[in-house]
């Protein structure tokens, strides 16, 4: 299993020379996690090792909520989703002015089933993101933000 993770890490460009995860790679893989179970799983494993920033913690939460789609057991689905939600909220509590964290939360809330009750910040996050969208420097993040706002 460890060899598979190393190969995945090299293939997906997850690790830089200093063994820390590259945020731009996380962004690129976030878009494909819902459709690709392997990418989602690999990102969760790597992000659990690299929770040294609020943005990475927020993405860990985002990937965990997406992982709930790949799990079959209903109890595991709910537990995984709730763990991801807690990580997103913890990250936002630490850095409430992060547009990227607001994007992660908005992407989850807009796609979460309504019965989960995780939709209270949709309007607030949309307003915040629209207001500060012009400050985004990452092409990948801007692409994802525009796609989410146009859904």
C-alpha positions as CSV (number, residue, x, y, z in Angstrom):
1,X,0.0,0.0,0.0
2,X,2.8,2.4,0.9
3,X,4.4,1.8,-2.6
4,X,1.1,2.6,-4.2
5,X,0.9,5.9,-2.3
6,X,4.4,6.9,-3.3
7,X,3.6,6.2,-6.9
8,X,0.3,8.1,-6.7
9,X,2.1,11.0,-5.0
10,X,4.6,11.1,-7.8
11,X,1.9,10.7,-10.5
12,X,-0.3,13.4,-9.1
13,X,2.6,15.7,-8.2
14,X,1.4,15.8,-4.6
15,X,4.8,16.2,-3.0
16,X,7.5,18.8,-3.5
17,X,11.1,18.1,-2.8
18,X,10.6,19.0,0.9
19,X,7.8,16.4,1.1
20,X,5.0,19.0,1.7
21,X,2.0,19.0,-0.4
22,X,1.6,21.6,-3.2
23,X,-1.5,23.7,-2.8
24,X,-1.9,24.2,-6.6
25,X,-1.9,20.4,-7.0
26,X,-4.6,20.1,-4.3
27,X,-6.7,22.6,-6.1
28,X,-6.4,20.7,-9.4
29,X,-7.3,17.4,-7.8
30,X,-10.2,18.9,-5.9
31,X,-12.2,19.3,-9.1
32,X,-11.8,15.7,-10.0
33,X,-12.3,14.1,-6.6
34,X,-16.0,13.5,-7.0
35,X,-15.6,11.5,-10.1
36,X,-12.3,9.8,-9.2
37,X,-12.2,7.7,-6.0
38,X,-8.5,7.1,-6.3
39,X,-7.7,10.8,-6.4
40,X,-10.0,11.6,-3.5
41,X,-8.5,8.9,-1.3
42,X,-4.9,9.8,-2.2
43,X,-5.6,13.5,-1.4
44,X,-7.1,12.7,2.0
45,X,-4.1,10.5,2.9
46,X,-1.7,13.2,1.9
47,X,-3.6,16.1,3.5
48,X,-3.9,14.3,6.8
49,X,-0.1,14.4,6.9
50,X,0.0,18.1,6.0
51,X,-2.5,19.9,8.1
52,X,0.0,22.6,8.7
53,X,-2.1,25.4,7.2
54,X,-5.8,26.4,7.4
55,X,-6.2,26.1,3.6
56,X,-4.9,22.5,3.6
57,X,-7.2,21.7,6.6
58,X,-10.1,23.2,4.7
59,X,-9.3,21.1,1.6
60,X,-9.0,18.0,3.8
61,X,-12.5,18.7,4.9
62,X,-13.7,19.2,1.4
63,X,-12.1,16.0,0.2
64,X,-13.6,14.2,3.2
65,X,-17.1,15.4,2.4
66,X,-16.6,14.2,-1.2
67,X,-15.3,10.9,0.0
68,X,-18.7,10.3,1.6
69,X,-19.9,9.8,-2.0
70,X,-17.5,7.0,-2.5
71,X,-18.5,5.1,0.7
72,X,-21.4,2.6,0.7
73,X,-22.3,2.2,4.4
74,X,-24.8,5.0,5.4
75,X,-23.3,5.4,8.8
76,X,-19.8,5.7,7.4
77,X,-21.1,8.2,4.8
78,X,-22.5,10.4,7.5
79,X,-19.5,10.1,9.8
80,X,-17.1,10.9,6.9
81,X,-19.2,13.9,5.8
82,X,-19.4,15.3,9.4
83,X,-15.7,14.9,9.9
84,X,-15.1,16.9,6.7
85,X,-17.6,19.5,7.8
86,X,-15.8,19.9,11.1
87,X,-12.5,20.4,9.4
88,X,-13.9,23.0,7.1
89,X,-15.5,24.9,9.9
90,X,-12.4,24.7,12.1
91,X,-10.3,26.1,9.2
92,X,-12.8,29.0,8.6
93,X,-12.9,29.7,12.3
94,X,-9.1,30.1,12.2
95,X,-9.2,32.3,9.1
96,X,-12.7,33.7,8.4
97,X,-11.4,36.0,5.7
98,X,-9.9,33.3,3.5
99,X,-11.6,33.4,0.1
100,X,-10.3,29.9,-0.6
101,X,-11.8,28.4,2.5
102,X,-15.1,30.1,1.7
103,X,-14.9,28.5,-1.7
104,X,-14.4,25.1,-0.3
105,X,-17.3,25.5,2.1
106,X,-19.5,26.9,-0.6
107,X,-18.7,24.0,-3.0
108,X,-19.6,21.5,-0.3
109,X,-22.8,23.3,0.8
110,X,-24.1,23.8,-2.7
111,X,-23.6,20.1,-3.4
112,X,-24.6,18.5,-0.1
113,X,-28.0,16.9,0.2
114,X,-30.5,19.2,1.9
115,X,-31.3,16.6,4.7
116,X,-27.7,17.0,6.0
117,X,-28.6,20.6,7.0
118,X,-25.3,22.1,5.8
119,X,-26.4,25.1,3.8
120,X,-26.5,28.0,6.2
121,X,-23.6,29.9,4.8
122,X,-24.3,29.7,1.0
123,X,-25.5,33.3,0.6
124,X,-22.8,34.7,2.9
125,X,-20.0,32.8,1.1
126,X,-21.3,33.7,-2.4
127,X,-21.4,37.4,-1.4
128,X,-17.9,37.2,0.1
129,X,-16.4,35.4,-2.9
130,X,-18.0,37.7,-5.4
131,X,-16.7,40.7,-3.5
132,X,-13.1,39.5,-3.3
133,X,-12.8,37.4,-6.5
134,X,-10.6,39.9,-8.1
135,X,-7.9,39.2,-5.5
136,X,-7.4,35.6,-6.7
137,X,-4.0,34.9,-8.2
138,X,-4.3,31.2,-8.9
139,X,-5.6,30.4,-12.3
140,X,-6.9,27.0,-11.1
141,X,-8.7,28.6,-8.1
142,X,-10.3,31.3,-10.3
143,X,-11.5,28.6,-12.8
144,X,-13.1,26.6,-9.9
145,X,-14.6,29.7,-8.3
146,X,-16.1,30.9,-11.6
147,X,-17.5,27.4,-12.3
148,X,-19.1,27.2,-8.9
149,X,-20.6,30.7,-9.1
150,X,-22.1,29.9,-12.5
151,X,-23.8,26.6,-11.4
